[in-house]
Amino acid sequence: MSLFGMLLDWLRSKTGVLAALFFLGLAGLVVANVFIRPHHVEFVYDAYPGFWSLFGLVGGLAMVIIMKKIVQPMISRGDDYYERNR
């Protein structure tokens, strides 16, 4: 097995730890945003700490909901689609 394969196996065995570290890092960036303020505000909402984090979260959730409720029914096919068209 190659070194890259061993690395991937090791990472697969540590997914819970890596996910926890990832989310801790994201939370740390949001907390740092409270203390590190921009010198020049380019947009109105730049002055509010954590706005872009919240904006990204809401935007991502909106995309998931739109894809699941609106787009998926338009592009999905029935379970017997491939068996019907033989």
PDB file of N, CA, C and O in Angstrom, chain B, residues numbered from 101:
ATOM      1  N   MET B 101       0.848  -1.179   0.000  1.00  0.00           N
ATOM      2  CA  MET B 101       0.000   0.000   0.000  1.00  0.00           C
ATOM      3  C   MET B 101       0.891   1.240   0.000  1.00  0.00           C
ATOM      4  O   MET B 101       1.926   1.277   0.666  1.00  0.00           O
ATOM      5  N   SER B 102       0.480   2.236  -0.745  1.00  0.00           N
ATOM      6  CA  SER B 102       1.283   3.444  -0.853  1.00  0.00           C
ATOM      7  C   SER B 102       1.137   4.311   0.400  1.00  0.00           C
ATOM      8  O   SER B 102       0.256   4.097   1.233  1.00  0.00           O
ATOM      9  N   LEU B 103       2.008   5.270   0.500  1.00  0.00           N
ATOM     10  CA  LEU B 103       1.973   6.194   1.632  1.00  0.00           C
ATOM     11  C   LEU B 103       0.673   7.002   1.628  1.00  0.00           C
ATOM     12  O   LEU B 103       0.094   7.265   2.682  1.00  0.00           O
ATOM     13  N   PHE B 104       0.226   7.388   0.443  1.00  0.00           N
ATOM     14  CA  PHE B 104      -1.026   8.143   0.329  1.00  0.00           C
ATOM     15  C   PHE B 104      -2.213   7.288   0.767  1.00  0.00           C
ATOM     16  O   PHE B 104      -3.122   7.789   1.429  1.00  0.00           O
ATOM     17  N   GLY B 105      -2.216   6.016   0.407  1.00  0.00           N
ATOM     18  CA  GLY B 105      -3.287   5.114   0.827  1.00  0.00           C
ATOM     19  C   GLY B 105      -3.311   4.940   2.329  1.00  0.00           C
ATOM     20  O   GLY B 105      -4.381   4.909   2.936  1.00  0.00           O
ATOM     21  N   MET B 106      -2.128   4.824   2.942  1.00  0.00           N
ATOM     22  CA  MET B 106      -2.070   4.702   4.407  1.00  0.00           C
ATOM     23  C   MET B 106      -2.573   5.976   5.082  1.00  0.00           C
ATOM     24  O   MET B 106      -3.244   5.922   6.113  1.00  0.00           O
ATOM     25  N   LEU B 107      -2.236   7.132   4.481  1.00  0.00           N
ATOM     26  CA  LEU B 107      -2.718   8.407   5.026  1.00  0.00           C
ATOM     27  C   LEU B 107      -4.239   8.481   4.953  1.00  0.00           C
ATOM     28  O   LEU B 107      -4.886   8.908   5.909  1.00  0.00           O
ATOM     29  N   LEU B 108      -4.811   8.068   3.828  1.00  0.00           N
ATOM     30  CA  LEU B 108      -6.270   8.090   3.694  1.00  0.00           C
ATOM     31  C   LEU B 108      -6.938   7.133   4.675  1.00  0.00           C
ATOM     32  O   LEU B 108      -7.975   7.470   5.245  1.00  0.00           O
ATOM     33  N   ASP B 109      -6.374   5.962   4.881  1.00  0.00           N
ATOM     34  CA  ASP B 109      -6.926   5.021   5.858  1.00  0.00           C
ATOM     35  C   ASP B 109      -6.880   5.606   7.265  1.00  0.00           C
ATOM     36  O   ASP B 109      -7.832   5.471   8.033  1.00  0.00           O
ATOM     37  N   TRP B 110      -5.772   6.252   7.593  1.00  0.00           N
ATOM     38  CA  TRP B 110      -5.640   6.864   8.912  1.00  0.00           C
ATOM     39  C   TRP B 110      -6.666   7.985   9.096  1.00  0.00           C
ATOM     40  O   TRP B 110      -7.276   8.100  10.159  1.00  0.00           O
ATOM     41  N   LEU B 111      -6.858   8.812   8.059  1.00  0.00           N
ATOM     42  CA  LEU B 111      -7.834   9.896   8.147  1.00  0.00           C
ATOM     43  C   LEU B 111      -9.257   9.357   8.271  1.00  0.00           C
ATOM     44  O   LEU B 111     -10.076   9.930   8.989  1.00  0.00           O
ATOM     45  N   ARG B 112      -9.558   8.253   7.573  1.00  0.00           N
ATOM     46  CA  ARG B 112     -10.893   7.654   7.684  1.00  0.00           C
ATOM     47  C   ARG B 112     -11.164   7.131   9.086  1.00  0.00           C
ATOM     48  O   ARG B 112     -12.306   7.150   9.546  1.00  0.00           O
ATOM     49  N   SER B 113     -10.139   6.670   9.760  1.00  0.00           N
ATOM     50  CA  SER B 113     -10.339   6.147  11.109  1.00  0.00           C
ATOM     51  C   SER B 113     -10.497   7.260  12.142  1.00  0.00           C
ATOM     52  O   SER B 113     -10.944   7.002  13.260  1.00  0.00           O
ATOM     53  N   LYS B 114     -10.144   8.469  11.791  1.00  0.00           N
ATOM     54  CA  LYS B 114     -10.196   9.607  12.725  1.00  0.00           C
ATOM     55  C   LYS B 114     -11.223  10.656  12.312  1.00  0.00           C
ATOM     56  O   LYS B 114     -11.034  11.837  12.603  1.00  0.00           O
ATOM     57  N   THR B 115     -12.298  10.261  11.647  1.00  0.00           N
ATOM     58  CA  THR B 115     -13.242  11.259  11.132  1.00  0.00           C
ATOM     59  C   THR B 115     -13.925  12.053  12.242  1.00  0.00           C
ATOM     60  O   THR B 115     -14.146  13.253  12.082  1.00  0.00           O
ATOM     61  N   GLY B 116     -14.261  11.422  13.351  1.00  0.00           N
ATOM     62  CA  GLY B 116     -14.913  12.147  14.446  1.00  0.00           C
ATOM     63  C   GLY B 116     -14.012  13.217  15.037  1.00  0.00           C
ATOM     64  O   GLY B 116     -14.457  14.331  15.313  1.00  0.00           O
ATOM     65  N   VAL B 117     -12.757  12.880  15.227  1.00  0.00           N
ATOM     66  CA  VAL B 117     -11.795  13.837  15.790  1.00  0.00           C
ATOM     67  C   VAL B 117     -11.562  14.984  14.819  1.00  0.00           C
ATOM     68  O   VAL B 117     -11.511  16.147  15.221  1.00  0.00           O
ATOM     69  N   LEU B 118     -11.421  14.651  13.527  1.00  0.00           N
ATOM     70  CA  LEU B 118     -11.176  15.695  12.534  1.00  0.00           C
ATOM     71  C   LEU B 118     -12.387  16.621  12.394  1.00  0.00           C
ATOM     72  O   LEU B 118     -12.228  17.831  12.234  1.00  0.00           O
ATOM     73  N   ALA B 119     -13.587  16.060  12.452  1.00  0.00           N
ATOM     74  CA  ALA B 119     -14.793  16.896  12.379  1.00  0.00           C
ATOM     75  C   ALA B 119     -14.871  17.825  13.588  1.00  0.00           C
ATOM     76  O   ALA B 119     -15.209  19.000  13.447  1.00  0.00           O
ATOM     77  N   ALA B 120     -14.562  17.307  14.767  1.00  0.00           N
ATOM     78  CA  ALA B 120     -14.588  18.140  15.972  1.00  0.00           C
ATOM     79  C   ALA B 120     -13.565  19.266  15.871  1.00  0.00           C
ATOM     80  O   ALA B 120     -13.862  20.403  16.237  1.00  0.00           O
ATOM     81  N   LEU B 121     -12.369  18.964  15.380  1.00  0.00           N
ATOM     82  CA  LEU B 121     -11.348  20.001  15.207  1.00  0.00           C
ATOM     83  C   LEU B 121     -11.781  21.044  14.182  1.00  0.00           C
ATOM     84  O   LEU B 121     -11.548  22.239  14.364  1.00  0.00           O
ATOM     85  N   PHE B 122     -12.405  20.589  13.115  1.00  0.00           N
ATOM     86  CA  PHE B 122     -12.878  21.503  12.088  1.00  0.00           C
ATOM     87  C   PHE B 122     -13.912  22.480  12.652  1.00  0.00           C
ATOM     88  O   PHE B 122     -13.810  23.687  12.433  1.00  0.00           O
ATOM     89  N   PHE B 123     -14.905  21.960  13.377  1.00  0.00           N
ATOM     90  CA  PHE B 123     -15.942  22.827  13.924  1.00  0.00           C
ATOM     91  C   PHE B 123     -15.414  23.709  15.048  1.00  0.00           C
ATOM     92  O   PHE B 123     -15.884  24.835  15.217  1.00  0.00           O
ATOM     93  N   LEU B 124     -14.458  23.226  15.809  1.00  0.00           N
ATOM     94  CA  LEU B 124     -13.820  24.091  16.807  1.00  0.00           C
ATOM     95  C   LEU B 124     -13.074  25.236  16.133  1.00  0.00           C
ATOM     96  O   LEU B 124     -13.097  26.369  16.614  1.00  0.00           O
ATOM     97  N   GLY B 125     -12.420  24.939  15.029  1.00  0.00           N
ATOM     98  CA  GLY B 125     -11.728  25.989  14.276  1.00  0.00           C
ATOM     99  C   GLY B 125     -12.698  27.032  13.744  1.00  0.00           C
ATOM    100  O   GLY B 125     -12.425  28.230  13.812  1.00  0.00           O
ATOM    101  N   LEU B 126     -13.832  26.580  13.212  1.00  0.00           N
ATOM    102  CA  LEU B 126     -14.835  27.523  12.725  1.00  0.00           C
ATOM    103  C   LEU B 126     -15.386  28.375  13.857  1.00  0.00           C
ATOM    104  O   LEU B 126     -15.550  29.584  13.698  1.00  0.00           O
ATOM    105  N   ALA B 127     -15.675  27.757  15.001  1.00  0.00           N
ATOM    106  CA  ALA B 127     -16.172  28.517  16.153  1.00  0.00           C
ATOM    107  C   ALA B 127     -15.118  29.516  16.626  1.00  0.00           C
ATOM    108  O   ALA B 127     -15.454  30.632  17.024  1.00  0.00           O
ATOM    109  N   GLY B 128     -13.855  29.122  16.585  1.00  0.00           N
ATOM    110  CA  GLY B 128     -12.778  30.035  16.962  1.00  0.00           C
ATOM    111  C   GLY B 128     -12.703  31.247  16.045  1.00  0.00           C
ATOM    112  O   GLY B 128     -12.437  32.360  16.499  1.00  0.00           O
ATOM    113  N   LEU B 129     -12.938  31.030  14.758  1.00  0.00           N
ATOM    114  CA  LEU B 129     -12.933  32.164  13.827  1.00  0.00           C
ATOM    115  C   LEU B 129     -14.096  33.115  14.083  1.00  0.00           C
ATOM    116  O   LEU B 129     -13.942  34.330  13.968  1.00  0.00           O
ATOM    117  N   VAL B 130     -15.253  32.571  14.429  1.00  0.00           N
ATOM    118  CA  VAL B 130     -16.398  33.434  14.743  1.00  0.00           C
ATOM    119  C   VAL B 130     -16.127  34.236  16.012  1.00  0.00           C
ATOM    120  O   VAL B 130     -16.439  35.425  16.075  1.00  0.00           O
ATOM    121  N   VAL B 131     -15.550  33.591  17.018  1.00  0.00           N
ATOM    122  CA  VAL B 131     -15.217  34.303  18.264  1.00  0.00           C
ATOM    123  C   VAL B 131     -14.144  35.352  17.991  1.00  0.00           C
ATOM    124  O   VAL B 131     -14.209  36.452  18.540  1.00  0.00           O
ATOM    125  N   ALA B 132     -13.159  35.032  17.156  1.00  0.00           N
ATOM    126  CA  ALA B 132     -12.119  36.016  16.831  1.00  0.00           C
ATOM    127  C   ALA B 132     -12.706  37.209  16.115  1.00  0.00           C
ATOM    128  O   ALA B 132     -12.195  38.321  16.247  1.00  0.00           O
ATOM    129  N   ASN B 133     -13.767  37.004  15.359  1.00  0.00           N
ATOM    130  CA  ASN B 133     -14.404  38.102  14.642  1.00  0.00           C
ATOM    131  C   ASN B 133     -15.006  39.119  15.599  1.00  0.00           C
ATOM    132  O   ASN B 133     -15.159  40.286  15.238  1.00  0.00           O
ATOM    133  N   VAL B 134     -15.347  38.703  16.798  1.00  0.00           N
ATOM    134  CA  VAL B 134     -15.880  39.636  17.790  1.00  0.00           C
ATOM    135  C   VAL B 134     -14.798  40.604  18.248  1.00  0.00           C
ATOM    136  O   VAL B 134     -15.075  41.777  18.498  1.00  0.00           O
ATOM    137  N   PHE B 135     -13.568  40.116  18.357  1.00  0.00           N
ATOM    138  CA  PHE B 135     -12.486  40.941  18.895  1.00  0.00           C
ATOM    139  C   PHE B 135     -11.669  41.642  17.813  1.00  0.00           C
ATOM    140  O   PHE B 135     -11.100  42.701  18.076  1.00  0.00           O
ATOM    141  N   ILE B 136     -11.596  41.098  16.636  1.00  0.00           N
ATOM    142  CA  ILE B 136     -10.841  41.708  15.544  1.00  0.00           C
ATOM    143  C   ILE B 136     -11.835  42.419  14.639  1.00  0.00           C
ATOM    144  O   ILE B 136     -12.623  41.783  13.938  1.00  0.00           O
ATOM    145  N   ARG B 137     -11.788  43.720  14.664  1.00  0.00           N
ATOM    146  CA  ARG B 137     -12.758  44.520  13.913  1.00  0.00           C
ATOM    147  C   ARG B 137     -12.093  45.125  12.685  1.00  0.00           C
ATOM    148  O   ARG B 137     -10.905  45.445  12.726  1.00  0.00           O
ATOM    149  N   PRO B 138     -12.837  45.288  11.587  1.00  0.00           N
ATOM    150  CA  PRO B 138     -12.260  45.927  10.396  1.00  0.00           C
ATOM    151  C   PRO B 138     -12.056  47.431  10.619  1.00  0.00           C
ATOM    152  O   PRO B 138     -12.832  48.074  11.326  1.00  0.00           O
ATOM    153  N   HIS B 139     -11.014  47.971  10.014  1.00  0.00           N
ATOM    154  CA  HIS B 139     -10.742  49.408  10.154  1.00  0.00           C
ATOM    155  C   HIS B 139     -11.733  50.224   9.336  1.00  0.00           C
ATOM    156  O   HIS B 139     -12.273  51.225   9.807  1.00  0.00           O
ATOM    157  N   HIS B 140     -11.962  49.786   8.116  1.00  0.00           N
ATOM    158  CA  HIS B 140     -12.868  50.497   7.226  1.00  0.00           C
ATOM    159  C   HIS B 140     -13.993  49.552   6.834  1.00  0.00           C
ATOM    160  O   HIS B 140     -13.757  48.513   6.217  1.00  0.00           O
ATOM    161  N   VAL B 141     -15.184  49.910   7.186  1.00  0.00           N
ATOM    162  CA  VAL B 141     -16.346  49.082   6.873  1.00  0.00           C
ATOM    163  C   VAL B 141     -16.756  49.359   5.428  1.00  0.00           C
ATOM    164  O   VAL B 141     -17.052  50.498   5.069  1.00  0.00           O
ATOM    165  N   GLU B 142     -16.773  48.307   4.600  1.00  0.00           N
ATOM    166  CA  GLU B 142     -17.152  48.488   3.200  1.00  0.00           C
ATOM    167  C   GLU B 142     -18.641  48.297   2.988  1.00  0.00           C
ATOM    168  O   GLU B 142     -19.229  48.942   2.121  1.00  0.00           O
ATOM    169  N   PHE B 143     -19.251  47.433   3.757  1.00  0.00           N
ATOM    170  CA  PHE B 143     -20.687  47.211   3.682  1.00  0.00           C
ATOM    171  C   PHE B 143     -21.292  47.560   5.034  1.00  0.00           C
ATOM    172  O   PHE B 143     -20.593  47.570   6.047  1.00  0.00           O
ATOM    173  N   VAL B 144     -22.568  47.841   5.051  1.00  0.00           N
ATOM    174  CA  VAL B 144     -23.231  48.257   6.291  1.00  0.00           C
ATOM    175  C   VAL B 144     -23.099  47.186   7.364  1.00  0.00           C
ATOM    176  O   VAL B 144     -22.862  47.493   8.533  1.00  0.00           O
ATOM    177  N   TYR B 145     -23.253  45.929   6.961  1.00  0.00           N
ATOM    178  CA  TYR B 145     -23.292  44.853   7.937  1.00  0.00           C
ATOM    179  C   TYR B 145     -21.910  44.344   8.348  1.00  0.00           C
ATOM    180  O   TYR B 145     -21.816  43.458   9.198  1.00  0.00           O
ATOM    181  N   ASP B 146     -20.841  44.882   7.769  1.00  0.00           N
ATOM    182  CA  ASP B 146     -19.492  44.502   8.183  1.00  0.00           C
ATOM    183  C   ASP B 146     -19.214  44.906   9.630  1.00  0.00           C
ATOM    184  O   ASP B 146     -18.345  44.320  10.276  1.00  0.00           O
ATOM    185  N   ALA B 147     -19.924  45.877  10.135  1.00  0.00           N
ATOM    186  CA  ALA B 147     -19.696  46.359  11.495  1.00  0.00           C
ATOM    187  C   ALA B 147     -20.203  45.380  12.545  1.00  0.00           C
ATOM    188  O   ALA B 147     -19.767  45.434  13.695  1.00  0.00           O
ATOM    189  N   TYR B 148     -21.113  44.489  12.172  1.00  0.00           N
ATOM    190  CA  TYR B 148     -21.673  43.533  13.122  1.00  0.00           C
ATOM    191  C   TYR B 148     -20.808  42.279  13.189  1.00  0.00           C
ATOM    192  O   TYR B 148     -20.549  41.656  12.159  1.00  0.00           O
ATOM    193  N   PRO B 149     -20.357  41.899  14.388  1.00  0.00           N
ATOM    194  CA  PRO B 149     -19.507  40.714  14.500  1.00  0.00           C
ATOM    195  C   PRO B 149     -20.271  39.441  14.170  1.00  0.00           C
ATOM    196  O   PRO B 149     -21.392  39.233  14.634  1.00  0.00           O
ATOM    197  N   GLY B 150     -19.651  38.602  13.371  1.00  0.00           N
ATOM    198  CA  GLY B 150     -20.247  37.323  13.018  1.00  0.00           C
ATOM    199  C   GLY B 150     -21.305  37.395  11.937  1.00  0.00           C
ATOM    200  O   GLY B 150     -21.965  36.392  11.662  1.00  0.00           O
ATOM    201  N   PHE B 151     -21.488  38.555  11.313  1.00  0.00           N
ATOM    202  CA  PHE B 151     -22.536  38.668  10.298  1.00  0.00           C
ATOM    203  C   PHE B 151     -22.274  37.749   9.119  1.00  0.00           C
ATOM    204  O   PHE B 151     -23.185  37.062   8.656  1.00  0.00           O
ATOM    205  N   TRP B 152     -21.042  37.725   8.628  1.00  0.00           N
ATOM    206  CA  TRP B 152     -20.762  36.922   7.435  1.00  0.00           C
ATOM    207  C   TRP B 152     -20.827  35.433   7.746  1.00  0.00           C
ATOM    208  O   TRP B 152     -21.134  34.634   6.862  1.00  0.00           O
ATOM    209  N   SER B 153     -20.549  35.054   8.967  1.00  0.00           N
ATOM    210  CA  SER B 153     -20.729  33.650   9.357  1.00  0.00           C
ATOM    211  C   SER B 153     -22.196  33.278   9.322  1.00  0.00           C
ATOM    212  O   SER B 153     -22.566  32.234   8.785  1.00  0.00           O
ATOM    213  N   LEU B 154     -23.023  34.120   9.887  1.00  0.00           N
ATOM    214  CA  LEU B 154     -24.463  33.883   9.887  1.00  0.00           C
ATOM    215  C   LEU B 154     -25.025  33.935   8.467  1.00  0.00           C
ATOM    216  O   LEU B 154     -25.891  33.137   8.111  1.00  0.00           O
ATOM    217  N   PHE B 155     -24.539  34.863   7.669  1.00  0.00           N
ATOM    218  CA  PHE B 155     -24.968  34.986   6.282  1.00  0.00           C
ATOM    219  C   PHE B 155     -24.636  33.719   5.498  1.00  0.00           C
ATOM    220  O   PHE B 155     -25.462  33.236   4.723  1.00  0.00           O
ATOM    221  N   GLY B 156     -23.441  33.181   5.694  1.00  0.00           N
ATOM    222  CA  GLY B 156     -23.050  31.946   5.022  1.00  0.00           C
ATOM    223  C   GLY B 156     -23.888  30.762   5.470  1.00  0.00           C
ATOM    224  O   GLY B 156     -24.261  29.920   4.654  1.00  0.00           O
ATOM    225  N   LEU B 157     -24.184  30.692   6.754  1.00  0.00           N
ATOM    226  CA  LEU B 157     -25.005  29.605   7.276  1.00  0.00           C
ATOM    227  C   LEU B 157     -26.419  29.668   6.708  1.00  0.00           C
ATOM    228  O   LEU B 157     -26.951  28.653   6.258  1.00  0.00           O
ATOM    229  N   VAL B 158     -27.024  30.839   6.726  1.00  0.00           N
ATOM    230  CA  VAL B 158     -28.381  30.997   6.203  1.00  0.00           C
ATOM    231  C   VAL B 158     -28.408  30.752   4.693  1.00  0.00           C
ATOM    232  O   VAL B 158     -29.330  30.114   4.185  1.00  0.00           O
ATOM    233  N   GLY B 159     -27.414  31.248   3.985  1.00  0.00           N
ATOM    234  CA  GLY B 159     -27.355  31.028   2.536  1.00  0.00           C
ATOM    235  C   GLY B 159     -27.183  29.561   2.194  1.00  0.00           C
ATOM    236  O   GLY B 159     -27.819  29.067   1.262  1.00  0.00           O
ATOM    237  N   GLY B 160     -26.334  28.852   2.930  1.00  0.00           N
ATOM    238  CA  GLY B 160     -26.146  27.424   2.693  1.00  0.00           C
ATOM    239  C   GLY B 160     -27.397  26.619   2.985  1.00  0.00           C
ATOM    240  O   GLY B 160     -27.761  25.725   2.220  1.00  0.00           O
ATOM    241  N   LEU B 161     -28.059  26.935   4.096  1.00  0.00           N
ATOM    242  CA  LEU B 161     -29.309  26.246   4.419  1.00  0.00           C
ATOM    243  C   LEU B 161     -30.392  26.535   3.387  1.00  0.00           C
ATOM    244  O   LEU B 161     -31.171  25.649   3.034  1.00  0.00           O
ATOM    245  N   ALA B 162     -30.441  27.767   2.906  1.00  0.00           N
ATOM    246  CA  ALA B 162     -31.430  28.113   1.883  1.00  0.00           C
ATOM    247  C   ALA B 162     -31.172  27.329   0.600  1.00  0.00           C
ATOM    248  O   ALA B 162     -32.119  26.863  -0.035  1.00  0.00           O
ATOM    249  N   MET B 163     -29.912  27.174   0.209  1.00  0.00           N
ATOM    250  CA  MET B 163     -29.610  26.399  -0.993  1.00  0.00           C
ATOM    251  C   MET B 163     -29.999  24.941  -0.828  1.00  0.00           C
ATOM    252  O   MET B 163     -30.524  24.333  -1.760  1.00  0.00           O
ATOM    253  N   VAL B 164     -29.748  24.370   0.346  1.00  0.00           N
ATOM    254  CA  VAL B 164     -30.125  22.973   0.587  1.00  0.00           C
ATOM    255  C   VAL B 164     -31.633  22.808   0.517  1.00  0.00           C
ATOM    256  O   VAL B 164     -32.123  21.865  -0.104  1.00  0.00           O
ATOM    257  N   ILE B 165     -32.374  23.711   1.145  1.00  0.00           N
ATOM    258  CA  ILE B 165     -33.832  23.614   1.140  1.00  0.00           C
ATOM    259  C   ILE B 165     -34.385  23.783  -0.271  1.00  0.00           C
ATOM    260  O   ILE B 165     -35.280  23.043  -0.681  1.00  0.00           O
ATOM    261  N   ILE B 166     -33.860  24.747  -1.011  1.00  0.00           N
ATOM    262  CA  ILE B 166     -34.321  24.963  -2.386  1.00  0.00           C
ATOM    263  C   ILE B 166     -34.040  23.740  -3.242  1.00  0.00           C
ATOM    264  O   ILE B 166     -34.899  23.307  -4.011  1.00  0.00           O
ATOM    265  N   MET B 167     -32.844  23.182  -3.115  1.00  0.00           N
ATOM    266  CA  MET B 167     -32.506  22.002  -3.919  1.00  0.00           C
ATOM    267  C   MET B 167     -33.382  20.819  -3.546  1.00  0.00           C
ATOM    268  O   MET B 167     -33.833  20.083  -4.425  1.00  0.00           O
ATOM    269  N   LYS B 168     -33.627  20.626  -2.269  1.00  0.00           N
ATOM    270  CA  LYS B 168     -34.382  19.460  -1.815  1.00  0.00           C
ATOM    271  C   LYS B 168     -35.861  19.574  -2.159  1.00  0.00           C
ATOM    272  O   LYS B 168     -36.463  18.592  -2.592  1.00  0.00           O
ATOM    273  N   LYS B 169     -36.449  20.726  -1.981  1.00  0.00           N
ATOM    274  CA  LYS B 169     -37.891  20.879  -2.142  1.00  0.00           C
ATOM    275  C   LYS B 169     -38.315  21.245  -3.565  1.00  0.00           C
ATOM    276  O   LYS B 169     -39.403  20.861  -3.997  1.00  0.00           O
ATOM    277  N   ILE B 170     -37.486  21.972  -4.293  1.00  0.00           N
ATOM    278  CA  ILE B 170     -37.901  22.469  -5.603  1.00  0.00           C
ATOM    279  C   ILE B 170     -37.197  21.743  -6.747  1.00  0.00           C
ATOM    280  O   ILE B 170     -37.853  21.265  -7.672  1.00  0.00           O
ATOM    281  N   VAL B 171     -35.880  21.659  -6.692  1.00  0.00           N
ATOM    282  CA  VAL B 171     -35.129  21.132  -7.828  1.00  0.00           C
ATOM    283  C   VAL B 171     -35.181  19.606  -7.888  1.00  0.00           C
ATOM    284  O   VAL B 171     -35.348  19.046  -8.971  1.00  0.00           O
ATOM    285  N   GLN B 172     -35.045  18.931  -6.766  1.00  0.00           N
ATOM    286  CA  GLN B 172     -35.032  17.473  -6.786  1.00  0.00           C
ATOM    287  C   GLN B 172     -36.297  16.867  -7.390  1.00  0.00           C
ATOM    288  O   GLN B 172     -36.186  15.941  -8.193  1.00  0.00           O
ATOM    289  N   PRO B 173     -37.505  17.350  -7.040  1.00  0.00           N
ATOM    290  CA  PRO B 173     -38.691  16.779  -7.693  1.00  0.00           C
ATOM    291  C   PRO B 173     -38.714  16.995  -9.210  1.00  0.00           C
ATOM    292  O   PRO B 173     -39.306  16.197  -9.936  1.00  0.00           O
ATOM    293  N   MET B 174     -38.075  18.065  -9.694  1.00  0.00           N
ATOM    294  CA  MET B 174     -38.065  18.314 -11.131  1.00  0.00           C
ATOM    295  C   MET B 174     -37.129  17.367 -11.873  1.00  0.00           C
ATOM    296  O   MET B 174     -37.405  16.999 -13.015  1.00  0.00           O
ATOM    297  N   ILE B 175     -36.021  16.964 -11.240  1.00  0.00           N
ATOM    298  CA  ILE B 175     -35.041  16.157 -11.957  1.00  0.00           C
ATOM    299  C   ILE B 175     -35.052  14.690 -11.554  1.00  0.00           C
ATOM    300  O   ILE B 175     -34.357  13.886 -12.175  1.00  0.00           O
ATOM    301  N   SER B 176     -35.812  14.320 -10.545  1.00  0.00           N
ATOM    302  CA  SER B 176     -35.809  12.918 -10.108  1.00  0.00           C
ATOM    303  C   SER B 176     -36.694  12.077 -11.017  1.00  0.00           C
ATOM    304  O   SER B 176     -37.608  12.579 -11.671  1.00  0.00           O
ATOM    305  N   ARG B 177     -36.392  10.779 -11.036  1.00  0.00           N
ATOM    306  CA  ARG B 177     -37.149   9.835 -11.840  1.00  0.00           C
ATOM    307  C   ARG B 177     -37.682   8.751 -10.925  1.00  0.00           C
ATOM    308  O   ARG B 177     -37.178   8.555  -9.819  1.00  0.00           O
ATOM    309  N   GLY B 178     -38.686   8.060 -11.383  1.00  0.00           N
ATOM    310  CA  GLY B 178     -39.282   7.000 -10.594  1.00  0.00           C
ATOM    311  C   GLY B 178     -38.336   5.822 -10.411  1.00  0.00           C
ATOM    312  O   GLY B 178     -37.336   5.697 -11.119  1.00  0.00           O
ATOM    313  N   ASP B 179     -38.664   4.960  -9.451  1.00  0.00           N
ATOM    314  CA  ASP B 179     -37.811   3.795  -9.165  1.00  0.00           C
ATOM    315  C   ASP B 179     -37.744   2.833 -10.340  1.00  0.00           C
ATOM    316  O   ASP B 179     -36.734   2.150 -10.513  1.00  0.00           O
ATOM    317  N   ASP B 180     -38.786   2.761 -11.145  1.00  0.00           N
ATOM    318  CA  ASP B 180     -38.813   1.811 -12.247  1.00  0.00           C
ATOM    319  C   ASP B 180     -38.515   2.468 -13.599  1.00  0.00           C
ATOM    320  O   ASP B 180     -38.871   1.914 -14.639  1.00  0.00           O
ATOM    321  N   TYR B 181     -37.886   3.608 -13.600  1.00  0.00           N
ATOM    322  CA  TYR B 181     -37.637   4.347 -14.845  1.00  0.00           C
ATOM    323  C   TYR B 181     -36.796   3.543 -15.829  1.00  0.00           C
ATOM    324  O   TYR B 181     -37.144   3.451 -17.006  1.00  0.00           O
ATOM    325  N   TYR B 182     -35.702   2.967 -15.368  1.00  0.00           N
ATOM    326  CA  TYR B 182     -34.800   2.264 -16.274  1.00  0.00           C
ATOM    327  C   TYR B 182     -35.377   0.913 -16.703  1.00  0.00           C
ATOM    328  O   TYR B 182     -35.043   0.426 -17.783  1.00  0.00           O
ATOM    329  N   GLU B 183     -36.217   0.309 -15.898  1.00  0.00           N
ATOM    330  CA  GLU B 183     -36.815  -0.973 -16.273  1.00  0.00           C
ATOM    331  C   GLU B 183     -37.964  -0.776 -17.266  1.00  0.00           C
ATOM    332  O   GLU B 183     -38.231  -1.659 -18.082  1.00  0.00           O
ATOM    333  N   ARG B 184     -38.631   0.351 -17.205  1.00  0.00           N
ATOM    334  CA  ARG B 184     -39.735   0.642 -18.120  1.00  0.00           C
ATOM    335  C   ARG B 184     -39.254   0.873 -19.540  1.00  0.00           C
ATOM    336  O   ARG B 184     -39.929   0.480 -20.492  1.00  0.00           O
ATOM    337  N   ASN B 185     -38.110   1.497 -19.699  1.00  0.00           N
ATOM    338  CA  ASN B 185     -37.643   1.944 -21.016  1.00  0.00           C
ATOM    339  C   ASN B 185     -36.714   0.968 -21.706  1.00  0.00           C
ATOM    340  O   ASN B 185     -35.874   1.393 -22.498  1.00  0.00           O
ATOM    341  N   ARG B 186     -36.827  -0.290 -21.446  1.00  0.00           N
ATOM    342  CA  ARG B 186     -35.949  -1.270 -22.107  1.00  0.00           C
ATOM    343  C   ARG B 186     -36.499  -1.710 -23.402  1.00  0.00           C
ATOM    344  O   ARG B 186     -35.887  -2.531 -24.086  1.00  0.00           O
TER     345      ARG B 186
END
